[in-house]
Amino acid sequence: MRMWIGAFAFAIALAGCADPANGDPGFIAPGRDGGDTDDSNMPDNCGVCEHGECAEANCQCEAGWQGASCAEPLTSCRAILVADPAAPNGVYTIDPDGVGGNDEFAVYCDQTTDGGGWMKILQYKDQPYTPTRNAAGTIATPTVSDFAKLADARINAVHGNVREYRLNGSLSEKKLFLAVDDTLEFDDTKLGWGMAGHDVTFCLATDYAGCTATVALSGIAVIDSLKMVSMPVGETDNACDRYFTDWYSADNTNRIPGCYPDQVSGKRCVSAGWY
């Protein structure tokens, strides 16, 4: 064989080269592009897998992500669990209205308790509750040290697909979780309170005027199949579903358990986000 370098020609002899066998370093199966690591004879076409790993020609997404490049978050904690029944408890990113709508955001999902699929929207320890429509603290964590709440706008973003609530609490820790259900009515509302023997009075109603039937509990209790009227997304504050605990008068001396409108000072109200 003759090769040219500048004006000088010289001859070289090339020794025979044997292709590496399957399993040898450098082996590339027919049809592969050299970037693959198995023998499936499929080219690597994954491109970028933002939240997953390339397997064969597709991205295999981590729990909570979807799309060709695993860049699209799912819509809720419940949707994550449906897509991956083995999804653990933890912090996930969700996008309730999908790509191109409002911004995605982080939430803490309980994927094991009572069937899983619960999104934490409120948690506080040994602190007074002050009703607020805005975000407070950091709610996307397993536990909190201060008052933490997801903004009502974000609760409402999920609320369009939500018809099931769970409320549980104790004297030292209170949590409000929101779970997705396909039903059109609040037909599986679960209220679980462990208040160490202290009476708790609360009610649920589609408006304040209808908040007449209250339930007083001591210790732990659960109410199943508490039927409520269906409410479409976008209802105003007078069609707000809320969970009330204790209420104190303006001078903070007269304890009156029950449900009261906003202008009554000192009430403790946990809002499910209907604004």
Contacts in CASP RR format, 6 or more apart in sequence:
PFRMAT RR
TARGET T0000
AUTHOR 0000-0000-0000
METHOD contacts of the structure
MODEL  1
MRMWIGAFAFAIALAGCADPANGDPGFIAPGRDGGDTDDSNMPDNCGVCE
HGECAEANCQCEAGWQGASCAEPLTSCRAILVADPAAPNGVYTIDPDGVG
GNDEFAVYCDQTTDGGGWMKILQYKDQPYTPTRNAAGTIATPTVSDFAKL
ADARINAVHGNVREYRLNGSLSEKKLFLAVDDTLEFDDTKLGWGMAGHDV
TFCLATDYAGCTATVALSGIAVIDSLKMVSMPVGETDNACDRYFTDWYSA
DNTNRIPGCYPDQVSGKRCVSAGWY
1 11 0 8 1.000
1 12 0 8 1.000
1 13 0 8 1.000
1 14 0 8 1.000
2 9 0 8 1.000
2 10 0 8 1.000
2 11 0 8 1.000
3 9 0 8 1.000
3 10 0 8 1.000
3 11 0 8 1.000
3 12 0 8 1.000
19 27 0 8 1.000
20 26 0 8 1.000
20 27 0 8 1.000
21 27 0 8 1.000
22 29 0 8 1.000
22 39 0 8 1.000
28 34 0 8 1.000
29 36 0 8 1.000
29 39 0 8 1.000
29 40 0 8 1.000
29 41 0 8 1.000
30 41 0 8 1.000
31 41 0 8 1.000
31 43 0 8 1.000
32 41 0 8 1.000
32 42 0 8 1.000
32 43 0 8 1.000
32 44 0 8 1.000
33 43 0 8 1.000
33 44 0 8 1.000
34 44 0 8 1.000
35 44 0 8 1.000
36 42 0 8 1.000
36 43 0 8 1.000
36 44 0 8 1.000
40 56 0 8 1.000
42 56 0 8 1.000
42 57 0 8 1.000
43 57 0 8 1.000
44 54 0 8 1.000
44 57 0 8 1.000
45 57 0 8 1.000
46 54 0 8 1.000
46 57 0 8 1.000
46 58 0 8 1.000
46 59 0 8 1.000
46 69 0 8 1.000
47 54 0 8 1.000
47 59 0 8 1.000
47 69 0 8 1.000
48 69 0 8 1.000
49 59 0 8 1.000
49 60 0 8 1.000
49 61 0 8 1.000
49 69 0 8 1.000
49 70 0 8 1.000
50 65 0 8 1.000
50 69 0 8 1.000
50 70 0 8 1.000
50 71 0 8 1.000
51 61 0 8 1.000
51 62 0 8 1.000
51 64 0 8 1.000
51 65 0 8 1.000
51 70 0 8 1.000
51 71 0 8 1.000
52 59 0 8 1.000
52 60 0 8 1.000
52 61 0 8 1.000
52 62 0 8 1.000
52 65 0 8 1.000
52 70 0 8 1.000
53 59 0 8 1.000
53 60 0 8 1.000
54 60 0 8 1.000
58 68 0 8 1.000
59 67 0 8 1.000
59 68 0 8 1.000
59 69 0 8 1.000
59 70 0 8 1.000
60 70 0 8 1.000
61 67 0 8 1.000
61 70 0 8 1.000
62 70 0 8 1.000
63 80 0 8 1.000
63 83 0 8 1.000
63 84 0 8 1.000
63 86 0 8 1.000
63 87 0 8 1.000
63 88 0 8 1.000
63 92 0 8 1.000
64 73 0 8 1.000
64 74 0 8 1.000
64 80 0 8 1.000
64 83 0 8 1.000
64 84 0 8 1.000
64 87 0 8 1.000
64 92 0 8 1.000
64 93 0 8 1.000
64 94 0 8 1.000
65 71 0 8 1.000
65 72 0 8 1.000
65 73 0 8 1.000
65 74 0 8 1.000
65 93 0 8 1.000
66 72 0 8 1.000
66 73 0 8 1.000
66 74 0 8 1.000
66 83 0 8 1.000
72 95 0 8 1.000
72 98 0 8 1.000
72 99 0 8 1.000
73 92 0 8 1.000
73 93 0 8 1.000
73 94 0 8 1.000
73 95 0 8 1.000
73 104 0 8 1.000
74 80 0 8 1.000
74 83 0 8 1.000
74 92 0 8 1.000
74 94 0 8 1.000
74 95 0 8 1.000
75 94 0 8 1.000
75 95 0 8 1.000
75 96 0 8 1.000
75 97 0 8 1.000
75 98 0 8 1.000
75 158 0 8 1.000
75 161 0 8 1.000
76 94 0 8 1.000
76 96 0 8 1.000
76 117 0 8 1.000
76 119 0 8 1.000
76 158 0 8 1.000
76 161 0 8 1.000
76 162 0 8 1.000
76 180 0 8 1.000
77 92 0 8 1.000
77 94 0 8 1.000
77 107 0 8 1.000
77 109 0 8 1.000
77 110 0 8 1.000
77 111 0 8 1.000
77 116 0 8 1.000
77 117 0 8 1.000
77 118 0 8 1.000
77 119 0 8 1.000
77 179 0 8 1.000
77 180 0 8 1.000
78 116 0 8 1.000
78 117 0 8 1.000
78 119 0 8 1.000
78 161 0 8 1.000
78 179 0 8 1.000
78 180 0 8 1.000
78 181 0 8 1.000
79 94 0 8 1.000
79 180 0 8 1.000
80 87 0 8 1.000
80 92 0 8 1.000
80 94 0 8 1.000
80 109 0 8 1.000
80 111 0 8 1.000
80 117 0 8 1.000
81 87 0 8 1.000
81 109 0 8 1.000
81 111 0 8 1.000
81 116 0 8 1.000
81 117 0 8 1.000
87 109 0 8 1.000
87 111 0 8 1.000
88 111 0 8 1.000
88 112 0 8 1.000
89 108 0 8 1.000
89 109 0 8 1.000
89 110 0 8 1.000
89 111 0 8 1.000
89 112 0 8 1.000
89 142 0 8 1.000
90 108 0 8 1.000
90 109 0 8 1.000
90 111 0 8 1.000
90 142 0 8 1.000
91 106 0 8 1.000
91 107 0 8 1.000
91 108 0 8 1.000
91 109 0 8 1.000
91 140 0 8 1.000
91 141 0 8 1.000
92 106 0 8 1.000
92 107 0 8 1.000
92 108 0 8 1.000
92 109 0 8 1.000
93 104 0 8 1.000
93 105 0 8 1.000
93 106 0 8 1.000
93 107 0 8 1.000
94 104 0 8 1.000
94 105 0 8 1.000
94 106 0 8 1.000
94 107 0 8 1.000
94 119 0 8 1.000
94 158 0 8 1.000
95 101 0 8 1.000
95 102 0 8 1.000
95 103 0 8 1.000
95 104 0 8 1.000
95 105 0 8 1.000
96 102 0 8 1.000
96 154 0 8 1.000
96 157 0 8 1.000
96 158 0 8 1.000
96 160 0 8 1.000
96 161 0 8 1.000
97 157 0 8 1.000
102 157 0 8 1.000
105 140 0 8 1.000
105 154 0 8 1.000
106 140 0 8 1.000
107 119 0 8 1.000
107 120 0 8 1.000
107 139 0 8 1.000
107 140 0 8 1.000
107 150 0 8 1.000
108 119 0 8 1.000
108 120 0 8 1.000
108 139 0 8 1.000
108 140 0 8 1.000
108 141 0 8 1.000
108 142 0 8 1.000
109 116 0 8 1.000
109 117 0 8 1.000
109 118 0 8 1.000
109 119 0 8 1.000
109 120 0 8 1.000
110 116 0 8 1.000
110 117 0 8 1.000
110 118 0 8 1.000
110 120 0 8 1.000
110 177 0 8 1.000
111 117 0 8 1.000
111 118 0 8 1.000
114 166 0 8 1.000
114 190 0 8 1.000
116 179 0 8 1.000
117 179 0 8 1.000
117 180 0 8 1.000
118 166 0 8 1.000
118 177 0 8 1.000
118 178 0 8 1.000
118 179 0 8 1.000
119 158 0 8 1.000
119 177 0 8 1.000
119 178 0 8 1.000
119 179 0 8 1.000
119 180 0 8 1.000
120 139 0 8 1.000
120 140 0 8 1.000
120 150 0 8 1.000
120 175 0 8 1.000
120 176 0 8 1.000
120 177 0 8 1.000
120 178 0 8 1.000
121 139 0 8 1.000
121 149 0 8 1.000
121 150 0 8 1.000
121 155 0 8 1.000
121 176 0 8 1.000
121 177 0 8 1.000
121 178 0 8 1.000
122 139 0 8 1.000
122 148 0 8 1.000
122 149 0 8 1.000
122 150 0 8 1.000
122 174 0 8 1.000
122 175 0 8 1.000
122 176 0 8 1.000
122 270 0 8 1.000
123 139 0 8 1.000
123 143 0 8 1.000
123 144 0 8 1.000
123 148 0 8 1.000
123 149 0 8 1.000
123 173 0 8 1.000
123 174 0 8 1.000
123 175 0 8 1.000
123 176 0 8 1.000
124 144 0 8 1.000
124 146 0 8 1.000
124 147 0 8 1.000
124 148 0 8 1.000
124 149 0 8 1.000
124 174 0 8 1.000
125 144 0 8 1.000
125 145 0 8 1.000
125 146 0 8 1.000
125 172 0 8 1.000
125 173 0 8 1.000
125 174 0 8 1.000
126 171 0 8 1.000
126 172 0 8 1.000
127 146 0 8 1.000
127 147 0 8 1.000
128 268 0 8 1.000
129 147 0 8 1.000
129 174 0 8 1.000
129 245 0 8 1.000
129 268 0 8 1.000
129 269 0 8 1.000
129 270 0 8 1.000
130 147 0 8 1.000
131 262 0 8 1.000
131 269 0 8 1.000
131 271 0 8 1.000
132 149 0 8 1.000
133 151 0 8 1.000
133 152 0 8 1.000
133 153 0 8 1.000
133 271 0 8 1.000
133 273 0 8 1.000
133 275 0 8 1.000
134 149 0 8 1.000
134 151 0 8 1.000
134 152 0 8 1.000
135 149 0 8 1.000
135 150 0 8 1.000
135 151 0 8 1.000
135 154 0 8 1.000
136 147 0 8 1.000
136 148 0 8 1.000
136 149 0 8 1.000
137 144 0 8 1.000
137 146 0 8 1.000
137 147 0 8 1.000
137 148 0 8 1.000
137 149 0 8 1.000
138 144 0 8 1.000
138 148 0 8 1.000
139 148 0 8 1.000
139 149 0 8 1.000
139 150 0 8 1.000
141 148 0 8 1.000
152 271 0 8 1.000
152 273 0 8 1.000
152 275 0 8 1.000
155 178 0 8 1.000
155 272 0 8 1.000
155 273 0 8 1.000
156 233 0 8 1.000
156 234 0 8 1.000
156 273 0 8 1.000
156 274 0 8 1.000
156 275 0 8 1.000
158 178 0 8 1.000
158 180 0 8 1.000
159 178 0 8 1.000
159 233 0 8 1.000
159 272 0 8 1.000
159 273 0 8 1.000
159 274 0 8 1.000
160 233 0 8 1.000
161 180 0 8 1.000
161 182 0 8 1.000
162 178 0 8 1.000
162 179 0 8 1.000
162 180 0 8 1.000
162 181 0 8 1.000
163 180 0 8 1.000
163 181 0 8 1.000
163 182 0 8 1.000
163 183 0 8 1.000
163 184 0 8 1.000
163 185 0 8 1.000
163 186 0 8 1.000
163 187 0 8 1.000
163 188 0 8 1.000
163 230 0 8 1.000
164 179 0 8 1.000
164 180 0 8 1.000
164 181 0 8 1.000
164 183 0 8 1.000
164 186 0 8 1.000
164 188 0 8 1.000
164 189 0 8 1.000
164 190 0 8 1.000
165 176 0 8 1.000
165 177 0 8 1.000
165 178 0 8 1.000
165 179 0 8 1.000
165 186 0 8 1.000
165 189 0 8 1.000
165 190 0 8 1.000
165 272 0 8 1.000
166 176 0 8 1.000
166 177 0 8 1.000
166 178 0 8 1.000
166 179 0 8 1.000
166 190 0 8 1.000
166 191 0 8 1.000
166 192 0 8 1.000
167 175 0 8 1.000
167 176 0 8 1.000
167 177 0 8 1.000
167 190 0 8 1.000
167 191 0 8 1.000
167 192 0 8 1.000
167 193 0 8 1.000
167 243 0 8 1.000
167 270 0 8 1.000
168 174 0 8 1.000
168 175 0 8 1.000
168 177 0 8 1.000
168 192 0 8 1.000
168 193 0 8 1.000
168 194 0 8 1.000
169 175 0 8 1.000
169 192 0 8 1.000
169 193 0 8 1.000
169 194 0 8 1.000
169 195 0 8 1.000
170 193 0 8 1.000
170 194 0 8 1.000
170 195 0 8 1.000
170 196 0 8 1.000
171 195 0 8 1.000
171 196 0 8 1.000
171 198 0 8 1.000
176 243 0 8 1.000
176 270 0 8 1.000
176 272 0 8 1.000
178 272 0 8 1.000
181 188 0 8 1.000
184 230 0 8 1.000
185 227 0 8 1.000
185 228 0 8 1.000
185 229 0 8 1.000
185 230 0 8 1.000
186 204 0 8 1.000
186 226 0 8 1.000
186 227 0 8 1.000
186 228 0 8 1.000
186 229 0 8 1.000
186 230 0 8 1.000
186 241 0 8 1.000
187 225 0 8 1.000
187 227 0 8 1.000
187 228 0 8 1.000
188 224 0 8 1.000
188 225 0 8 1.000
189 204 0 8 1.000
189 223 0 8 1.000
189 224 0 8 1.000
189 225 0 8 1.000
189 226 0 8 1.000
189 228 0 8 1.000
190 222 0 8 1.000
190 223 0 8 1.000
190 224 0 8 1.000
191 202 0 8 1.000
191 215 0 8 1.000
191 221 0 8 1.000
191 222 0 8 1.000
191 223 0 8 1.000
191 226 0 8 1.000
191 243 0 8 1.000
192 220 0 8 1.000
192 221 0 8 1.000
192 222 0 8 1.000
192 223 0 8 1.000
193 200 0 8 1.000
193 202 0 8 1.000
193 217 0 8 1.000
193 219 0 8 1.000
193 220 0 8 1.000
193 221 0 8 1.000
194 219 0 8 1.000
194 220 0 8 1.000
195 217 0 8 1.000
195 218 0 8 1.000
195 219 0 8 1.000
196 219 0 8 1.000
197 218 0 8 1.000
197 219 0 8 1.000
198 218 0 8 1.000
198 219 0 8 1.000
199 216 0 8 1.000
199 217 0 8 1.000
199 218 0 8 1.000
199 257 0 8 1.000
200 216 0 8 1.000
200 217 0 8 1.000
200 218 0 8 1.000
200 245 0 8 1.000
200 246 0 8 1.000
200 257 0 8 1.000
201 214 0 8 1.000
201 215 0 8 1.000
201 216 0 8 1.000
201 217 0 8 1.000
201 244 0 8 1.000
201 245 0 8 1.000
201 246 0 8 1.000
201 257 0 8 1.000
201 258 0 8 1.000
202 214 0 8 1.000
202 215 0 8 1.000
202 243 0 8 1.000
202 244 0 8 1.000
202 245 0 8 1.000
202 258 0 8 1.000
202 259 0 8 1.000
203 211 0 8 1.000
203 212 0 8 1.000
203 213 0 8 1.000
203 214 0 8 1.000
203 215 0 8 1.000
203 244 0 8 1.000
203 258 0 8 1.000
203 259 0 8 1.000
204 211 0 8 1.000
204 226 0 8 1.000
204 228 0 8 1.000
204 241 0 8 1.000
204 242 0 8 1.000
204 243 0 8 1.000
205 211 0 8 1.000
205 212 0 8 1.000
205 213 0 8 1.000
205 228 0 8 1.000
205 241 0 8 1.000
205 259 0 8 1.000
206 228 0 8 1.000
206 229 0 8 1.000
206 231 0 8 1.000
206 239 0 8 1.000
206 241 0 8 1.000
207 238 0 8 1.000
207 239 0 8 1.000
207 240 0 8 1.000
208 238 0 8 1.000
208 240 0 8 1.000
208 259 0 8 1.000
208 260 0 8 1.000
208 261 0 8 1.000
211 244 0 8 1.000
211 258 0 8 1.000
211 259 0 8 1.000
214 257 0 8 1.000
214 258 0 8 1.000
214 259 0 8 1.000
215 223 0 8 1.000
216 257 0 8 1.000
228 241 0 8 1.000
231 239 0 8 1.000
231 241 0 8 1.000
231 274 0 8 1.000
234 274 0 8 1.000
235 274 0 8 1.000
236 275 0 8 1.000
237 262 0 8 1.000
237 274 0 8 1.000
237 275 0 8 1.000
239 274 0 8 1.000
240 271 0 8 1.000
240 272 0 8 1.000
240 273 0 8 1.000
240 274 0 8 1.000
240 275 0 8 1.000
241 272 0 8 1.000
241 274 0 8 1.000
242 259 0 8 1.000
242 269 0 8 1.000
242 270 0 8 1.000
242 271 0 8 1.000
242 272 0 8 1.000
242 274 0 8 1.000
243 269 0 8 1.000
243 270 0 8 1.000
243 271 0 8 1.000
243 272 0 8 1.000
244 258 0 8 1.000
244 259 0 8 1.000
244 260 0 8 1.000
244 267 0 8 1.000
244 268 0 8 1.000
244 269 0 8 1.000
244 270 0 8 1.000
245 268 0 8 1.000
245 270 0 8 1.000
246 255 0 8 1.000
246 257 0 8 1.000
246 268 0 8 1.000
247 255 0 8 1.000
247 256 0 8 1.000
247 257 0 8 1.000
247 258 0 8 1.000
247 259 0 8 1.000
247 260 0 8 1.000
247 264 0 8 1.000
247 266 0 8 1.000
247 267 0 8 1.000
247 268 0 8 1.000
248 254 0 8 1.000
248 255 0 8 1.000
248 256 0 8 1.000
248 266 0 8 1.000
248 267 0 8 1.000
249 256 0 8 1.000
249 265 0 8 1.000
249 266 0 8 1.000
250 265 0 8 1.000
250 266 0 8 1.000
252 266 0 8 1.000
260 267 0 8 1.000
END
